[in-house]
């Protein structure tokens, strides 16, 4: 079945103008013995509901560390991080994991799919871990894979799929729980230009439908096309500017 954008992603309704993400003074230090390396040096960042933000910077600039800290994957050494008004860094580990599972989706460069699971099994897994009944989880996974154009690949395992199909499977997995925010870390880094374009078009369509997205990338074409670009250097934000969003063309 083919879906239009409105039909495929009727998930996100207009909400009051409150921050989806509000981070203040976020500091992260990595320690090895007596050596300390400050990876984030007091970052402030506010993202409103429905924004698509490209976080850019050279390797080692702190952009992936920022994603990990703002999403609660890593602890921070100082500052606050509120997602939908909840200070996630003060939550106990179990509650933070639960909040992340229910409110966030993740798309990684390396796909992070379980190779012995089929596409539908990979997508339904986070729902099962959140105690969604198996029948409902399967139905939602099938529906979401259809929305990303993989309705005919439900029972294929990752090694039987192309890179683009695997990444669309990760997008389906990220979306199946109806998250408040989706984090994407170099989502096209392992893809050829044609396949990357397909994935980027999908991410842009999601944002057009109202999904909040934060995309960590080194691809200048994504930065040139994003409505908002945050540039990092040496663990701090050196630029945060808005531009005119337009359809992205993958760069290779």
C-alpha positions as CSV (number, residue, x, y, z in Angstrom):
1,X,0.0,0.0,0.0
2,X,1.3,3.5,-0.8
3,X,0.7,6.3,1.7
4,X,0.8,10.1,1.1
5,X,2.7,12.0,3.7
6,X,-0.4,13.0,5.5
7,X,-1.8,9.5,5.5
8,X,1.6,7.9,6.4
9,X,2.4,10.0,9.4
10,X,-0.9,11.4,11.0
11,X,0.8,11.1,14.4
12,X,1.6,14.6,15.4
13,X,-0.9,17.1,16.4
14,X,-0.4,20.8,17.1
15,X,0.6,21.6,20.7
16,X,1.1,24.8,22.6
17,X,4.4,26.6,22.0
18,X,6.4,25.0,24.9
19,X,9.9,23.7,24.5
20,X,10.3,20.0,23.6
21,X,13.8,20.2,24.8
22,X,15.4,22.7,27.2
23,X,19.0,22.2,28.2
24,X,21.0,24.6,30.3
25,X,24.7,24.6,31.2
26,X,25.2,21.0,30.2
27,X,28.8,19.9,31.0
28,X,30.3,16.4,30.4
29,X,33.8,15.3,31.4
30,X,35.4,12.0,30.5
31,X,37.9,10.7,33.0
32,X,40.7,8.2,32.5
33,X,42.8,7.8,35.6
34,X,44.0,11.3,36.5
35,X,43.3,12.7,33.0
36,X,40.1,14.7,32.4
37,X,38.7,15.7,29.0
38,X,35.9,18.2,28.9
39,X,33.7,17.0,26.1
40,X,30.9,19.5,26.7
41,X,31.6,22.9,28.2
42,X,28.3,24.3,29.4
43,X,25.9,23.9,26.5
44,X,22.5,25.7,26.4
45,X,19.9,24.5,23.8
46,X,16.2,24.9,23.5
47,X,14.2,23.1,20.8
48,X,10.6,23.7,20.2
49,X,8.0,21.1,19.2
50,X,8.1,20.4,15.5
51,X,11.6,21.7,14.9
52,X,14.2,20.0,12.8
53,X,17.6,20.9,14.1
54,X,20.9,19.9,12.4
55,X,23.8,19.6,14.8
56,X,27.1,20.0,12.9
57,X,30.8,20.1,13.6
58,X,34.1,18.4,12.9
59,X,34.9,15.0,14.4
60,X,35.6,15.5,18.1
61,X,33.5,18.7,18.3
62,X,31.1,17.1,20.8
63,X,28.0,16.7,18.7
64,X,27.5,13.0,19.4
65,X,28.3,13.5,23.1
66,X,25.6,16.2,23.1
67,X,23.1,13.9,21.6
68,X,23.9,11.2,24.2
69,X,23.7,13.6,27.1
70,X,20.5,15.4,26.0
71,X,18.7,12.1,25.3
72,X,19.8,10.6,28.7
73,X,22.0,7.9,27.2
74,X,24.9,9.4,29.2
75,X,25.0,11.1,32.5
76,X,26.1,14.8,32.7
77,X,28.5,16.4,35.2
78,X,26.6,19.7,35.5
79,X,23.5,21.5,34.1
80,X,19.9,20.4,33.5
81,X,18.1,18.7,30.6
82,X,14.3,18.9,30.4
83,X,12.4,16.9,27.8
84,X,8.7,17.7,27.7
85,X,9.2,19.5,31.1
86,X,10.8,16.5,32.8
87,X,14.3,16.8,34.2
88,X,15.6,13.5,32.8
89,X,19.0,13.7,34.5
90,X,17.4,13.6,37.9
91,X,15.4,10.4,37.2
92,X,16.5,7.1,38.6
93,X,18.1,4.9,36.0
94,X,15.0,2.7,35.5
95,X,12.7,5.7,35.2
96,X,15.0,7.4,32.8
97,X,15.2,4.2,30.6
98,X,11.4,4.0,30.7
99,X,11.0,7.7,29.8
100,X,13.5,7.3,26.9
101,X,11.6,4.2,25.6
102,X,8.2,6.0,25.7
103,X,9.2,9.5,24.6
104,X,12.2,9.1,22.3
105,X,13.2,7.4,19.1
106,X,16.8,6.8,17.8
107,X,18.2,6.4,14.3
108,X,21.9,5.4,14.3
109,X,24.5,5.3,11.5
110,X,25.2,1.6,12.2
111,X,21.5,0.7,12.1
112,X,21.7,-1.4,15.4
113,X,19.3,-4.0,14.1
114,X,19.3,-7.5,15.5
115,X,20.5,-9.6,12.5
116,X,18.6,-12.8,13.4
117,X,15.3,-10.9,13.8
118,X,13.1,-10.0,10.9
119,X,12.2,-6.4,10.1
120,X,8.9,-6.7,11.9
121,X,10.5,-8.3,14.9
122,X,13.1,-5.6,15.1
123,X,10.4,-2.9,15.0
124,X,8.0,-4.5,17.5
125,X,10.8,-5.1,20.0
126,X,10.7,-1.7,21.8
127,X,7.0,-2.0,22.2
128,X,7.3,-5.5,23.7
129,X,9.9,-4.2,26.1
130,X,7.5,-1.5,27.1
131,X,4.9,-4.2,28.0
132,X,2.7,-3.5,25.0
133,X,0.6,-6.7,24.3
134,X,2.2,-8.9,21.6
135,X,-0.7,-8.7,19.2
136,X,-0.9,-4.9,19.4
137,X,2.9,-4.6,19.1
138,X,2.9,-6.8,15.9
139,X,0.0,-4.8,14.4
140,X,1.7,-1.5,15.1
141,X,5.1,-2.7,13.7
142,X,3.4,-4.0,10.5
143,X,1.6,-0.7,10.1
144,X,4.8,1.4,10.6
145,X,6.8,-0.6,8.2
146,X,4.1,0.0,5.6
147,X,4.4,3.7,6.2
148,X,8.1,3.7,5.5
149,X,7.6,1.7,2.3
150,X,8.6,-1.7,3.6
151,X,5.3,-3.5,3.7
152,X,6.7,-6.2,1.4
153,X,9.8,-6.7,3.5
154,X,8.2,-7.6,6.9
155,X,9.8,-11.0,7.2
156,X,13.2,-10.2,5.8
157,X,16.2,-10.1,8.2
158,X,18.7,-7.3,8.0
159,X,21.4,-9.3,6.1
160,X,18.7,-9.8,3.4
161,X,18.0,-6.1,3.1
162,X,19.8,-3.2,1.4
163,X,21.4,-0.4,3.5
164,X,18.5,1.9,2.7
165,X,15.9,-0.7,3.7
166,X,17.8,-1.3,6.9
167,X,17.9,2.4,7.7
168,X,14.2,2.7,7.0
169,X,13.6,-0.2,9.3
170,X,15.5,1.8,12.0
171,X,13.3,4.8,11.3
172,X,10.2,2.6,11.7
173,X,11.5,1.3,15.0
174,X,12.2,4.9,16.1
175,X,8.7,5.9,15.3
176,X,6.6,2.9,16.3
177,X,6.3,4.2,19.9
178,X,5.0,7.6,18.7
179,X,7.9,9.4,20.3
180,X,7.9,13.1,21.3
181,X,11.4,13.5,19.8
182,X,13.6,11.5,17.4
183,X,17.4,11.7,17.6
184,X,19.4,10.8,14.4
185,X,23.1,10.3,14.6
186,X,24.7,10.4,11.1
187,X,21.6,8.7,9.7
188,X,23.1,8.6,6.1
189,X,26.8,8.0,7.0
190,X,26.8,4.4,5.8
191,X,24.7,4.9,2.7
192,X,25.4,5.8,-1.0
193,X,24.1,9.1,-2.2
194,X,20.9,7.6,-3.8
195,X,20.0,5.6,-0.7
196,X,20.9,8.5,1.5
197,X,18.5,10.7,-0.4
198,X,15.6,8.3,0.2
199,X,16.3,8.3,3.9
200,X,16.6,12.1,4.1
201,X,13.4,12.6,2.2
202,X,11.7,10.3,4.7
203,X,13.1,12.4,7.6
204,X,12.0,15.6,6.0
205,X,8.5,14.2,5.4
206,X,8.3,13.3,9.1
207,X,9.2,16.8,10.1
208,X,6.7,18.2,7.6
209,X,4.1,16.1,9.5
210,X,5.2,17.7,12.8
211,X,7.8,15.3,14.2
212,X,10.5,16.9,16.3
213,X,13.9,15.8,15.0
214,X,17.5,16.5,16.1
215,X,20.0,15.3,13.4
216,X,23.7,15.0,14.1
217,X,25.5,15.1,10.8
218,X,28.7,16.1,9.1
219,X,26.9,16.4,5.7
220,X,27.0,20.1,4.7
221,X,24.0,19.5,2.4
222,X,21.8,18.7,5.4
223,X,23.0,21.8,7.2
224,X,22.3,23.9,4.1
225,X,18.8,22.6,3.9
226,X,17.8,22.5,7.6
227,X,15.7,25.3,9.0
228,X,18.0,25.5,12.0
229,X,21.6,24.6,12.3
230,X,23.6,24.4,15.6
231,X,27.4,24.3,15.0
232,X,29.7,22.9,17.6
233,X,33.4,23.3,18.2
234,X,35.5,22.0,21.1
235,X,32.4,21.0,23.1
236,X,30.6,24.3,22.9
237,X,27.9,25.8,20.6
238,X,29.6,28.4,18.4
239,X,26.6,29.2,16.2
240,X,22.9,28.6,16.3
241,X,21.1,30.1,13.4
242,X,17.9,29.7,11.3
243,X,17.6,29.5,7.6
244,X,15.0,28.7,5.0
245,X,14.2,25.1,5.1
246,X,14.2,23.4,1.7
247,X,14.3,19.8,0.4
248,X,17.7,18.4,1.2
249,X,20.0,16.8,-1.4
250,X,22.4,14.3,0.0
251,X,26.0,15.1,-0.4
252,X,28.7,12.5,-1.2
